[in-house]
């Protein structure tokens, strides 16, 4: 099963975190590889509160209590690899149960990328749970550079050691039309942030695609800040493909207890 997962060890791993990792003998523990930041092109749903004035605006806003999140390998993963990963995850669960050990709240696949799926069951008898959203992001700690260091100093008034900040990216966000403007995108951002936090990432970057000011403002309401120095780094020099934005990652205490997140 060690071929299926990667646990990334932070540079400043705490004793508690290290103990959690060491307890799982089947995990593959290694230093994070350097990755090239991917161009993030999210297609989000809650662009503005007034962008979809229709019946959808009267529907209930969803919460984590309504949604089951499933962490999957990225889209281009073969069926065989998906099957192997699923079998490996089940073996880990059985082993941990047999040993009386607690698994980490989330495990990410090797390769540095993952896909998050959102499932929801409408109220009523015989209603099936259906996938209502899909989100792609990176899970490996990408290397920093001078532009990232300068951005962090300017925006957050933090002065990290040179090239020490670690970065991940959101690649895309998609929510099915009937479920837009129902808080799904905002919830997905919190789950992605929590997963990347477990992976010892410091900040998330993305490109709000196009010239949609409403989309940029939506990300700003969700904690993201414009990062003009990163436009070229993210492959959108001069705003050609959209506005580059950045946010610190984090996870609040008890989050994984209130969030139904299943991996593999």
Secondary structure, DSSP 4 states (H G I P E B T S, - for coil): -TTTEEEEPPTT--HHHHHHHHT-TTS-EEPPPP-PPP--EE--S---TTS--SGGGGSPPP-TTTEEEEEE--TT--HHHHHHHHHHHHHHHHHHHHHT-PPPS--EETTSEEEEEEEE--SSTTPPPEEEEEEEEE-S-B---HHHHHHHHHHH---PSTT---EEEEEEEEE-GGGTTSSHHHHHHHHHHHHHHHTT--EEEEEEETT-HHHHHHHHHTT-EE-GGGTTTTT-GGGSSEEEEEEE----TTHHHHSEEEE-
